[in-house]
Amino acid sequence: MFYIKKIIKFVRDFLIDNILAKVFFLLPITDTIFIESVPNLSDSPKEIFDELLRRNFNEKYKFVWWLYDDSGMCPQIKNVIYLNSSNRLIFKYYEYTSRCLISCNRFLESHRKKQKSFYIIHGSPIKKTEGYYILPKGVDYFFCASEKFKKDVAKQLGVVPTKGIGLGLPRNDVLGTDACDLSVFFHRTFNKVIVWYPTFRQHKAGMKTGSLYAFPIIHDLHDMKRLNTYAREKNILIVIKPHFAQDLSAVNVTELSNIQFINDNFFKEHGISSYEFVNSCDALISDYSSIYYDYLLCDKPIALAWEDYEEYKKNPGFSVNIEYYCKGGEKIFNLDDLEKFVDNIANEKDQLRKERHEINSIVNYASDHMNTVRVTNKIIELSSL
């Protein structure tokens, strides 16, 4: 019965969408900019939105935000409205009548000649994602971090590279700008703060990788206490933000004096974005996550948890020559290696700066923090705003 209901709903939605499409196709294109991001009002689309507001585009154009959910407050701004994702009728209306469509997660497609749809990737490829994100035909262009990386992105999206524009990711402009005072958030001053952003090992939706452990390097409370003791001796704070898709039931989340776990609520509570926080830290620990490419813009030390590299290489695999692209990060295979990295940060030893600069020049368009301006200008040009 469950599957019958699913089939009936699919057929019903398909028929409704086709009827609505034929009706809305007859309506004129309006001066509307339709925007999407996950989470709401975030990532590169939010940076582009803010830039367009700075240029007073809301005096002439209506902005419509397609909301992922009902969480959080939406600022009341002239000619800006917010659309609940469950409102199918209104969604289809804006999809068929908006002049410009901008998305970074759930695709917004153009259906008519006077429309233009832009997709801004939310992470340069490192893990193999072919088949997961297939760019629909209705998306006219995709933006990526650099022209040199465009071919790799296009392959993962299943499209020709000519659809790509590599001007840098707007969300990355904050990286390398003035740092925040982190002592305000943690009510204590540390010599250094290291942020750890691991990618997922066991997806909360059920998908698993080849990794044996839910969290790399520190596998149990004993490991965590040992690392905490070492960090306390150096007066270093290690802040760990698990991947949003990680099944946290398999992760031993324990608060200690010099190791703290955070989630997205941390940023909301302190009125700071994820990348504003990352930019304010003194070093990054990650692994096979695209944050590695982004953090190169900060020109600060990076460590990469490489313990399960062989397993991850088999499942899900990598989309690029990871041995080359990731040579800007110190490889961490065990707790001893991790403590050595902590010691390097305490003593301000930066071992791979030359390598980071080389890779940064390939994977990022520029380090001038002007990505938002460049991308916004191109969107205005291509959509005739």
C-alpha positions, -999 to +999 in steps of 0.1 A: +000+000+000+029+024+008+044+020-026+010+024-043+005+057-025+040+068-036+033+060-072-001+078-071+015+109-056+043+108-082+018+106-111-005+133-096+024+157-091+037+150-126+003+158-141-002+189-119+033+202-129+026+197-166-007+215-163+008+244-143+038+246-168+014+251-197-005+278-179+025+297-165+043+295-199+016+318-212+024+345-186+050+372-192+085+371-177+086+393-146+114+413-130+119+386-104+151+370-091+144+335-076+170+323-052+177+290-033+202+278-008+206+251+019+205+261+047+182+290+042+198+323+032+233+309+031+263+300+010+271+318-023+235+328-032+233+348+001+265+367-008+252+374-043+218+385-028+236+409-004+257+423-032+226+430-053+209+447-023+240+469-019+234+479-055+197+487-048+184+460-072+154+455-049+142+489-061+134+474-095+134+437-089+114+414-066+135+388-048+120+354-039+138+330-015+128+294-018+131+282+018+145+247+027+125+247+060+108+270+084+137+274+108+152+308+115+140+343+111+139+359+076+147+396+075+120+419+063+134+438+033+117+458+006+106+436-024+119+404-008+095+376-001+100+340+013+085+309-002+078+278+017+090+247-003+056+230+002+037+257-018+039+239-052+016+263-070+035+295-061+068+277-067+059+268-102+047+303-109+081+318-100+100+290-117+083+299-150+081+337-147+113+348-130+140+364-151+169+351-131+172+319-111+201+313-087+207+280-067+234+261-049+217+229-038+183+221-052+184+231-088+163+260-102+158+255-139+150+280-167+122+270-191+121+300-215+145+320-237+143+352-216+152+333-184+187+324-172+195+299-145+228+298-125+241+271-102+269+279-079+287+248-066+289+245-028+322+227-028+349+219-053+352+182-062+374+159-042+351+129-034+336+111-063+301+124-068+293+114-103+256+104-105+247+123-073+245+158-086+235+158-123+231+193-136+196+195-153+194+208-189+174+238-176+204+252-157+222+275-182+255+280-163+274+267-133+300+288-113+330+271-098+362+282-080+385+285-110+388+281-147+415+255-142+392+234-121+362+237-144+367+205-163+368+184-131+336+201-118+318+196-152+326+159-151+310+155-116+279+174-127+276+154-159+277+184-183+301+200-208+327+223-194+315+252-217+286+256-192+311+265-165+324+299-153+354+299-129+355+332-111+358+320-075+331+311-050+314+341-034+311+324-001+349+322+002+354+360+002+354+360+040+384+337+041+415+358+047+397+389+060+399+402+096+395+375+122+370+375+150+379+374+187+372+337+195+377+342+232+343+359+233+327+326+222+346+303+245+350+327+275+387+319+276+419+329+258+440+302+241+474+304+225+459+289+193+426+275+181+426+246+156+393+238+138+385+203+127+360+197+099+359+160+090+338+147+061+312+120+068+321+083+072+286+069+079+258+090+064+228+095+086+206+085+056+223+051+057+250+054+031+284+041+043+320+047+031+348+022+032+360+037+065+359+014+096+356+043+121+329+070+124+355+095+133+392+095+122+423+092+144+405+096+178+384+064+181+375+063+217+374+083+249+409+072+258+422+088+226+402+119+231+415+124+267+450+119+255+447+145+228+429+168+253+458+165+277+484+173+250+463+203+238+459+216+274+497+215+279+501+237+248+470+259+257+455+250+224+417+246+218+406+220+192+371+227+179+354+198+161+324+203+138+312+169+125+298+168+090+261+176+089+254+143+072+274+122+097+255+097+118+264+111+152+252+080+170+285+064+160+306+094+173+317+097+209+309+134+214+325+144+247+332+179+260+366+183+275+386+213+286+405+217+253+383+198+229+348+211+220+322+199+196+300+224+178+272+222+152+254+248+131+235+261+161+268+274+174+270+299+145+234+310+149+238+316+186+269+337+181+258+356+150+287+343+129+289+323+097+308+290+095+335+304+073+339+335+095+346+312+123+370+290+103+388+320+090+394+331+126+411+299+136+449+293+134+448+260+115+425+234+100+423+197+103+402+180+076+405+151+052+387+144+019+365+175+023+363+205-001+369+228+028+406+220+022+405+239-011+387+268+005+410+271+035+440+274+012+428+311+008+435+316+045+472+308+040+474+289+073+486+253+081+464+224+072+464+188+084+446+160+066+434+129+085+447+102+061+442+071+083+414+056+061+427+069+028+429+034+012+394+025+023+379+058+012+397+055-021+377+023-028+344+037-015+333+063-025+365+071-043+380+104-055+372+126-084+406+142-088+443+133-084+441+136-047+478+129-041+487+160-061+458+183-051+462+175-014+499+179-011+493+212+007+481+194+039+502+175+064+491+138+064+479+125+098+478+087+101+476+083+139+474+101+172+512+106+173+510+125+140+482+146+153+501+156+183+530+166+161+507+188+141+494+204+173+530+210+184+538+226+150+509+250+155+520+258+191+555+266+178+542+284+146+559+259+123+544+261+088+559+232+068+539+232+036+533+268+028+550+266-007+529+236-016+497+253-004+504+283-026+509+261-057+476+243-053+457+275-043+468+291-076+451+262-094+419+255-075+410+291-066+406+320-091+422+346-069+429+355-033+416+390-035+382+384-018+364+398-048+346+366-060+311+380-051+316+411-072+329+391-102+301+365-101+274+391-095+287+411-125+286+380-147+251+371-136+239+407-143+255+405-177+242+371-188+206+376-175+204+412-187+194+425-153 
